[in-house]
Structure formats: C-alpha cells, structure tokens
C-alpha cells in the first residue's frame, strides 16, 4: 500500500523521494529502517519484505507506531480532541513525565504500546507549531505558565488559523464512511480511525524497536536480500533532533563496512566521503530549518550493491 503516509507532519521526512529510493533498493527479503521517524520509506515500499524492522530513539515515535500496530481504534479516540492551547500544554507536561515508563516498556518487543500517550502525542504533533513538542531527550519539562517557554513561547501556539495538519487537517483528508465505528468519534475522529486502521494492517508483521539505531542490526544480514534506509540526524544538525551525541560518523563507518548490502544513506552534500557509492543530489523545493541554504543540499548515497540508475530519470519527476 505505497499510498499510505504518516498521519502527522514530520521534520526531515523523505516521502517525496521514496519512489526513487525504491527503484535503487529493489525487491528484497529484509528491510531495515534504523531511523524510522514518520516511516515514510517503509510505507512507500511497493510490496512488504518478508522481514521488516524499524527503530527510533524517540520513545514517543516508537510508542506511536507500536500502538497503531496493535490498537489503532484506541489511538484514534485519544487523538480525537479539539485544538486547545492550554490543554496542549498539559498534554505536553503529562507526556514528558511518561518517558521512563514508556521507554522501559518498549524494551519488550511484544508490548502493544500506550494508546493514550500515542493519541495525545499524535494530536500535539499535528497541532504544535515550531520546535519543542515532546523532545524525548530533553530533561526539562516546560511550565505552561512561563511566558518564555513551553506552549507560551513564541512559535509554540497550536494550529488554529488553518485546517491543521495530519489527522487534524479537517477537510483535507479523504472522506471516510460513518460505518464501522460508534457515535463517540467526531467526523474527524472517524477519519483518523480509518487512517490508523489501514496503517495497522500494513504494520501487522513489522517489528518496531526503540533505542539506539544499532539495535535493529545484527550479524545475519544477508547481502542481496537485505536493504537499509539510513536517515540519521545530519552532521552539525544533531541538536535539532534533540541528539546530544553525534551519530553521522558512526553510521558512515558502519555503512562503509557493509557496502555489500543495499544501503541508501541520507545527508547533506559533502557530509560523507564514500567514493565508490553513487551520490544523488536532490532538492526539497522549499525552505527547511536552515532556510534556503539547506534546501538544495540534500543528497542520498547508494551503496555499490544497489540497483543501477534507470535510463529514465524518475528522480527528476519527484523534485519538479
């Protein structure tokens, strides 16, 4: 179901170039995404692999996908909430206080997730403007009464002047029939339920892991039958993701040692020195956190094991 997408906006997502990436990765038996985020590449796969593993250091993200996999209806109900400035502040404080509990529970691969936390996080992820929403690695819990932090800080007010984003984008998501759910959900809630139900079906056999990116790697990865999509925090921008320890260098070293696998590695132009790899530059076509300076610096390095470029440059169609 390559038309599926995450029900929330996500900084740095690669959905717009997913089709090009999959032409280079091809059909594989194992697919691994150590920095899953919005899981854009997984969801865009032309067909599921026999074994699929995704991982994210952010426990709120891992919990969201785990909860959607096992209990999409409950997540939809907790996300079905009007946009409220003060309530978002309360939800943020409550969620930040759940980190230790959620992080520990996620170590059990069979844990079905916390649907309430997933729904509240989803609601805020769609409504919050700017940075600061539930940063997993940030120790400080902002107080909503502090005019200089939290939801009171400039740029943190919720989406109220437009239809919203993700499942909160009223009027901008596909119509869903009222059949199949009770009357407790609003019309937007029923849209969310159907959206999450479809995601749950896709995630049925996906293994969702929380922790360091290397947790989903092992020594049994098999050459031509394995593909990896590596999208670590870009060099010099780790703090934007709330990452305190540089990751890009470790990822580059691992990728170089495992070039016999089909690997797509994302970064900014000149981030990596991989002379035998095929570096393909692309543009988001819009400003990012770095403004126009980073918009046209995007690049993906494909390992020698990846499929060669097609004669027709499909890539250009997705950046036009």
HELIX and SHEET records of a PDB file:
HELIX    1   1 UNK A   15  UNK A   17  5                                   3    
HELIX    2   2 UNK A   18  UNK A   25  1                                   8    
HELIX    3   3 UNK A   40  UNK A   43  1                                   4    
HELIX    4   4 UNK A   59  UNK A   79  1                                  21    
HELIX    5   5 UNK A   85  UNK A   96  1                                  12    
HELIX    6   6 UNK A   99  UNK A  105  1                                   7    
HELIX    7   7 UNK A  115  UNK A  127  1                                  13    
HELIX    8   8 UNK A  150  UNK A  152  5                                   3    
HELIX    9   9 UNK A  166  UNK A  168  5                                   3    
HELIX   10  10 UNK A  187  UNK A  202  1                                  16    
HELIX   11  11 UNK A  213  UNK A  216  5                                   4    
HELIX   12  12 UNK A  223  UNK A  225  5                                   3    
HELIX   13  13 UNK A  238  UNK A  241  5                                   4    
HELIX   14  14 UNK A  248  UNK A  257  1                                  10    
HELIX   15  15 UNK A  292  UNK A  295  1                                   4    
HELIX   16  16 UNK A  314  UNK A  319  1                                   6    
SHEET    1   A 7 UNK A 206  UNK A 210  0                                        
SHEET    2   A 7 UNK A  51  UNK A  56  1                                        
SHEET    3   A 7 UNK A  30  UNK A  33  1                                        
SHEET    4   A 7 UNK A 226  UNK A 230  1                                        
SHEET    5   A 7 UNK A 262  UNK A 268  1                                        
SHEET    6   A 7 UNK A 298  UNK A 302 -1                                        
SHEET    7   A 7 UNK A 278  UNK A 282 -1                                        
END                                                                             
